[in-house]
Amino acid sequence: MNFLSRQYNALVGEAQSQQQTPRDTIQRLANRIDTSTLPQDRKAAVLGLKGLSKEYKEIVGEEALDNLLLTLSDDIEDSSMVKVVLETLNNLCESSSKDQPNEIAAIHARRIIESENHIGVLLELVGNSDFYVRYNALQQLEILLVHGGELLLSKILVSPTGVGRLVDLLSDSREIVRNEGIQLLISMTQKNSEIQKIVAFENAFDKIFAIIQEEGGVGGNIIIQDCLQLLHNLLGYNVSNQNFFRETSCIQKLTPLLQYDPSEKELAGYVEEESTWKDQEIRNMITILDIVRMLVRPGNINTENNQKVMQQCGVISPLLQHALSVEVPNAIRAQALCTVGDIIRGNSDNQQLFQRILITGTADDDEDGGVENTKMVPEPAVLVIARIAVGTCPHEVSADTYDIVRASANYLVRSYLEDNFDAKLAIAATFNPPPQSEDGSQESHQSIGSLLVSVMTMPLTTDRQEVMRVWHAANLFSLLLHNNDVIKQLALKVVVTGDDQNSVISLLQALANQATFFSQHRGRDSKTTISPESVLLVALLSALSVWMYNSPPSVSQFLQSKSNCLFIVELISSQPSAANNENSHIFVERGIGCFLLGLLYELNGNDGSISSEELHLLFHKRIGIDQMLFCLSKLNDSHELHSASSMFNPVVAMDIGIHIDSCFADIFRSHYGYLRTVLKQKPNALDLQKSMARQLHVPGNTASLVPSRGPSPAMDSTISPEHFSNSVPKSDYDKLMADLESTKSQLNDALSQLKQQKEQQQQQPSPVSLRDTDPAADKILTTKLDSANNSILELQSTIASNNALIKELNIELTQLKSENSEMSSKISTLTADLNLLSVKKEEPAADSETTIDRINELEKEQEDLLVLLADQDATLKLYRSKLRSYGEDIPPSDNDDDDDDFDDEE
């Protein structure tokens, strides 16, 4: 302080007795930097500015910033001078709550970044051997990165060796400098892919793993977390870096890190027995698991290759050890389960490997359940994981944080079942629950299928863990049924114990009973809390919808009991309270109920206890078609449906709320539009569509009548009129093509003349120049020419698609003509039989009553055939009309007048 005081007094000089402002002093110091010839004087001036740079940041920046930058460049060999200048610049760029104005630090930082050579000088100083110079240069780069990240990175990229020098900091023997280098690289690699690539190819991966090993691996301090974060930044969404990481065998280096066990730590030559996980160790392990998941993220083009390498280097085994150990914190267990799920998801080889993994546990061998007689029982890993998802919470584990472990186990089971039909079928084959064991410990003796069934049908309690068990069981059950007719048939045969414990009922009826109970006993909901009954009602209604979808046998069994349908009607038609009416989950419940009711109406074969006419009457009298369509629309627009995903969502895992199953979301999105059309149709029209589907041998449900053109009402065959709204008749198309070709030719000629004119003007310049007008005319003509070309291409595309449609219509027309001929032949035969039987009817005979019954039967069959014949005639008329509009030569039919009438109606 005495030194600074003396220097300050010397600078003030004779004016010491006079009052000076801070600006005057700072100007004197800045001037001294420029004019002094002795290094000591310049250094003293810089020291004076450093002392004033925090309190008078704005003035020092305005008066002396350029002088400081110039001094840094000129005296770069003087380490002591460089150190002081860097410290002064850092003071100017560091933000402080006392700054006036607040953004003054950012202004100084931008001026420094925009200076011509300063960033190159900083990068050169990073390679300086002096500790303080290197350290302050790193600090300044970090400060500048905060205020002007993209601009600074662009300056660094211009430097040929800039990034390489920063990566070399990872090998610095001085920990402070190395750690500062890690922090700087973390900030630089967060978003810039070019920086990520350069850092990776400067051998950063090996240097990072060397630091991790030197600092003790997962059991190390926060530097391990920083190194892992840098590794995460380099690999995140960067395909080339991931390829390089895999090709340099760095994935194999992750396996030893995943094998970390805190129960054995070697410290100072002895082993410390400690089984608890420290907070830093938990953060380190979770970051490693994040890196592994990122490499096998669904949708990543490298996922399949990375999955294969991870399976080969044994990553799954240590992950399962962490996932199944009750001593491991739930946060690590959950992340480990999700990581295994990502490694096997969509990969048949890894799924088969996971299927063969056996987990050895203990089971009581004593009839009294004693602990003395126990034996090791190997069980499939998928069974153990499923038991975590839907089983009871172990008493050794905190129930408050177990929900995320359940959800992660659910995700792993779903990943195992994705695109794995054999695994789904194997689970479905075990739906029937085993007999109840005498000691009541049935859960440990159940298969996956029977465990799901028993959990979904068990009596409900208000305990949070029991609610989550049922929700996850219904979620996995929906996945098994989704678009799988074989498993739906197996599920129809499953029986469970009834409410009286002495009878058995079908699984479908048991789930319907559960949904009815939840609907009738829902608690009072609010904006912040949702009753467990409402949560499970949505889950079971979604599962029932997935079951009913495209499965007429399932619909028939469901409609065997009228109560199954009436409770859904009651749910939709009930008027919620004013408080509940504002809650979005009310519309979700009613929307899913409407969707399920619509499926029952669409696929009803009229062989149950309630017919399509009765269902249609319920729609109109108890609910209203408009109300049903409104509920479906609200569900379609709901946040709950849009957020439904098969990916793991920790928010869903920790929140008891209304969450829509991804399987239900898939069928709803694909069937929403058609179901709205079905609900508007009357039963006879819907039945006629089903009959036509059978006559035309169209597989699937009624929706498959029009798989690519949208739904159509009855009597309108299989063609939607909207499909032809943009059609162009062939004669008009030819005329328009000719006009466009003529316009195109004229534009080409005009453009050629304009170019020739410009060339002549360039060779013989005239006093009047057209440079201001010719480009504009050129641009206008070019635009017109491009527009004409685009119109021609669009029309060519339209005529190609129309030609394909004409070909398709001709094929269908030929088929209908053949069927029409066969039907006409049948009618002729039936007419002859009727005439013969009419003669016999007039003659007395012993079997006259039988003959009359036969006549009535034939008359009814004849009427049905005539109706179908009329429908096919209407279809033929429509086909002829459409083909003629396309310019096809269609010969006249026997009913030309009828065809003309039909065209007029169109």
FENWO-V933981 format. One line per field, one symbol per residue. phi: phi as a letter, one per 40 degrees, with the letter a starting at -180 (. if undefined). A space follows every 50 residues. Layout:
phi->???
This chain:
phi->.cccccccccccgccccccbcdccccccccccccccccdccccccccccc cccccbcccccccbccccccccccbccccccccccccccccccccacccb ccccccccccccccccbccccccccccccccccccccccccccccccadc ccccccccccbcccccccccbcccdccdccccccccccccbccccdcccc ccgcccccccccccchgcccccccccccccccccccfbccccccccccgc ccccccccccbccbbcbfgbcccaccccdccccccccccccccccbcdgc ccdccccccccccgcccccccccbccccdcccdcccccccdccbcgbccc cccccccbbcbbbcbbccgcccbbbcbcbccccccccccbccccccbccc bccccdcccdccccccccfbcccccccccbcccccccccgccdcbccccc ccccccbcccbccdcccccccccccccccccdfbccccccccccbbcccc gbbbbcccccccccccccccbccccbcbbbcdccccccccccccccccdf bdccccccccbcccccccccccccccccccccccccccdccccccccccc ccbccfbbcbccccccccdcccbhccccccccccccccccccccacccbc ccccbcacbcccccccccccbcccccccccccdcccccccccccccfccg cccccbcbbgcbccgbfbbcdccbcbcbdccccccccccccccccccccc cccccccccccccbcbcccbccbddccdcccccccccccccccccccccc ccccccccccccccccccccccccccccccccccccccccccccacbccc ccccccccccccccccccccccccccccccccccccgccbccccbccccc cccccc
